Amino acid sequence: MKKILSVLIVIFISSTFVFAQDITSYYKVGTVDGSIKDVSAKVYTALKAKGFTIYGSYYPQGKYSNKVIAFTRKDIYGVTLIGKDQRVMASMLKVGLIKKGNKVEVNLLNPDYIFNAYLQGKYPSYKAKLDKVTSDVKAALKTVGADFTAFGGSLSTKKLRKYHYMMGMPYFKDVVNLKTFNSFDEGVKTIDANLKAKKGGTKKVYSLKFNNSKIALYGVGLLNKTKGEAKFLPKIGTRHIAGLPYEILLIDKKAIMLHGKYRLALHWPKLTMGQFMKIVSTPGDIEDMLKALTE
């Protein structure tokens, strides 16, 4: 009886420990020989082999020593589209490349981190499908690098699903309404045209459109030299570039974005108050840039 009780206690402690494990925000996949171009090609090939589609890429701050690759797969947005709200922003996954001498560091924004943060209480219902996505991404990128060391900070499942930087700060639900159009088509036409014109120093990185559902997700590079990535990235850490680009989401007639005080803190979870104060104007600057794309 004592032996059975001991086994049960061990199982309980082990399962509690596993459940309590924090989820890392980023993985260093590895440091690979070659140029940004060469390593990009390896990443593209690896992801495509697992059925992922590359939707876009760009160079944050306009620096060719850094690159972000955005990709997705049908089984991801098959989940994220449910509900027709800001959870759609979990549809696009990202890899960051950073040039270091003759090598390139390959980093992954942990899909499990974003799925928990954005899907919140809905995550457990789709855990098996989303675990398969995360597993496939890791398996694909293991052909590029085999390190997979955690960095950038981590949060517990509970904190991720109810994340806010500190008391009084916005939550995931506290979106910024950029504009309400007369129709979904008008919204798409306006945002597409403004991105094509690179209004406000922005750049279209990707668009993921579902016309039947009247949903369009845009990834926007913030290349404005005085208000964008060149201003805030050096102050909070360029290693987290896989947390970019920023998003505009058009649902029916309404264009929204995540509040900068939520979105930036979530993707830089080790952000100190000192660092935050150095970019205190950035959430407003980003809102101005993205709002201009809707006008």
RAWO-V588833 format. One record per run of one state. SS is the DSSP state (A for helix, B for strand, O for the rest). FROM is the first residue (numbers start at 0). TO is the last residue. Records with the same first field share a line. If there is no record, write none. Layout:
SS: FROM-TO / FROM-TO
This chain:
O: 0-0 / 20-21 / 33-34 / 49-51 / 58-58 / 62-64 / 72-72 / 80-84 / 91-91 / 100-101 / 109-109 / 141-147 / 155-155 / 161-174 / 180-182 / 196-197 / 210-213 / 222-227 / 236-236 / 243-244 / 251-252 / 257-258 / 267-271 / 278-280 / 292-294
A: 1-19 / 35-48 / 59-61 / 73-79 / 85-90 / 110-140 / 156-160 / 183-195 / 198-200 / 228-235 / 237-242 / 259-266 / 272-277 / 281-291
B: 22-32 / 52-57 / 65-71 / 92-99 / 102-108 / 148-154 / 175-179 / 201-209 / 214-221 / 245-250 / 253-256
